[in-house]
Amino acid sequence: MTDVYATAAPVTPAPGGRMAGLGLVEVAHRQFGPGGGRIDDPFSERHFTDLTSGYGMTYRADVAARSRGNTFAAMSAALVDGLAPAPDPFGVAVVAHATPDLDCRYAAATYLSDLPGVLLSFAVSENGGCTPFTALRLAGAYTARHSLRRAVVLVLDQSTLPYDLAPGVAPAGDAGVALVLGEGGDSMSFGHVAGARRTNLSGAVAEAIGQAIGQALPGGVGGTPVEVLAGPGVETGQVPAEFGRVTRIDNGFPCSGLWSALATRFGQPARPGSLTVLVDADPARGDVSACVIFRGFR
């Protein structure tokens, strides 16, 4: 018998309110050493040759032969195994990534679908640094619609790419961040601007952050303590000073780097009633995403 899960339109938060559903209860970050995955077998050679030939690139057998890495499935398993024990299973599990997986034969979403209690697992990609924001919004929408009690979003980077790239394009290594949603966690709200021009990215950043803050604090931040974490797609000067102190995170991990900084802060005591703002952009597509985490507003 085959299980079929019916999907539907996501829940849209009401104006002036935070996203319905669960809050952020745990953030775990991990960097991975050399993995055991290999991509120099005959199947992989044919696969990557087909992929690269259509884009003016050349498959590098020598690069593949010396490359070892971690598949998203292996990283997902390690991250999930390291999470704090909880009585409720994950109803939804989402993988978010900006780079391709090391080995197309091992899907992280398939691994996650085998976890006890998981009703829906899928991957989100093709949105650069905005991908984790989209994945969190989708996970929150599904948990709210189906009254689920836990969800996990796994934000992953892997650096083994068997073709030539411009300097600095490949991630600095293999890493991942697990974002766990559960009852009683820090509530979140989101903002998103599409079609932003590179020349007006500052305006789009301000709009996205304003959308996210305005959902829960219609009167603005006032005297609320705010810290802004900006991803590699956003320059420090593109965040309006009114939103508070800005720390730019550009550590060589295009998808997980920003959220690894959140992991460090999430493990520290939060000032009651403070806001942590995360913002990043995908300039190639003109997308800007923001997430506001309401620390101590429980």
GIDA-V825747 format. One record per residue. N is the residue number from 1. PSI is psi in degrees with one decimal (* if undefined). Layout:
BEGIN
n: [N	N]
psi: [PSI	PSI]
END
This chain:
BEGIN
n: [1	2	3	4	5	6	7	8	9	10	11	12	13	14	15	16	17	18	19	20	21	22	23	24	25	26	27	28	29	30	31	32	33	34	35	36	37	38	39	40	41	42	43	44	45	46	47	48	49	50	51	52	53	54	55	56	57	58	59	60	61	62	63	64	65	66	67	68	69	70	71	72	73	74	75	76	77	78	79	80	81	82	83	84	85	86	87	88	89	90	91	92	93	94	95	96	97	98	99	100	101	102	103	104	105	106	107	108	109	110	111	112	113	114	115	116	117	118	119	120	121	122	123	124	125	126	127	128	129	130	131	132	133	134	135	136	137	138	139	140	141	142	143	144	145	146	147	148	149	150	151	152	153	154	155	156	157	158	159	160	161	162	163	164	165	166	167	168	169	170	171	172	173	174	175	176	177	178	179	180	181	182	183	184	185	186	187	188	189	190	191	192	193	194	195	196	197	198	199	200	201	202	203	204	205	206	207	208	209	210	211	212	213	214	215	216	217	218	219	220	221	222	223	224	225	226	227	228	229	230	231	232	233	234	235	236	237	238	239	240	241	242	243	244	245	246	247	248	249	250	251	252	253	254	255	256	257	258	259	260	261	262	263	264	265	266	267	268	269	270	271	272	273	274	275	276	277	278	279	280	281	282	283	284	285	286	287	288	289	290	291	292	293	294	295	296	297	298]
psi: [137.0	129.7	134.5	131.1	122.9	129.4	163.1	176.3	143.1	159.6	130.4	125.9	144.1	147.6	138.0	8.2	161.3	165.8	131.1	157.1	-139.1	165.5	175.6	118.8	-20.4	139.8	119.7	132.2	142.8	134.5	145.3	140.5	-168.4	128.5	172.4	-0.8	140.1	148.7	34.3	19.0	166.7	-40.8	-47.5	-36.9	-45.1	-43.1	-50.8	-30.6	-43.4	-42.9	-44.7	-29.8	-28.8	-3.8	21.7	17.1	163.1	130.1	129.0	98.0	-33.2	-36.6	-45.2	-38.3	-33.2	0.6	134.5	145.8	-176.3	126.5	159.1	-33.2	-42.9	-41.5	-40.1	-44.6	-43.8	-41.5	-45.1	-41.8	-26.2	-1.1	157.5	141.1	146.5	148.6	-24.9	139.9	169.5	121.1	-31.7	137.1	126.9	136.5	130.9	126.5	151.0	-25.5	158.6	157.9	154.3	-46.7	116.7	-10.2	-9.3	104.1	128.1	-37.7	-35.0	-42.1	-45.7	-30.3	-18.0	-6.4	141.5	130.3	-12.5	118.5	-29.2	130.3	139.6	173.4	150.6	131.7	-167.4	30.0	21.5	-138.6	-11.9	-10.6	-46.7	-35.2	-44.4	-43.4	-41.0	-41.6	-42.1	-43.1	-43.4	-38.1	-42.6	-39.5	-37.0	-42.9	-37.4	12.2	43.2	153.8	-13.2	151.7	159.8	137.1	125.3	115.5	118.6	144.4	139.8	147.6	0.4	101.5	117.4	48.5	166.5	138.7	156.8	151.1	136.0	2.2	-44.5	144.7	157.3	-14.7	-166.1	128.7	161.1	156.3	130.4	124.4	112.9	126.9	135.2	176.5	139.6	9.8	176.5	125.0	157.1	153.8	159.7	154.7	148.1	135.3	127.1	154.0	25.4	139.5	146.8	-34.5	-12.7	35.2	-31.2	-43.0	-38.9	-38.3	-46.3	-39.6	-44.2	-44.8	-41.2	-39.5	-47.7	-44.5	-40.7	-21.9	-30.9	-21.8	76.4	-26.4	4.1	178.8	-25.2	-126.4	12.8	128.3	131.2	134.4	131.2	126.2	116.3	130.9	179.4	-17.9	-3.6	129.2	152.0	-42.2	-9.9	-4.4	117.7	139.8	-24.2	-19.6	-2.9	-169.0	135.1	131.9	121.0	130.4	107.2	79.5	15.6	3.4	98.7	-28.3	-44.0	-15.5	-46.5	-41.3	-21.1	-33.4	-36.1	-37.8	-41.0	-43.9	-32.0	-25.3	-1.9	153.6	134.8	143.4	125.1	133.1	22.6	162.4	136.9	121.8	128.5	134.7	139.6	164.9	152.9	85.7	-30.6	-32.2	-7.9	25.4	141.3	129.1	144.6	147.6	129.9	125.3	123.5	94.6	126.4	14.4	13.6	*]
END
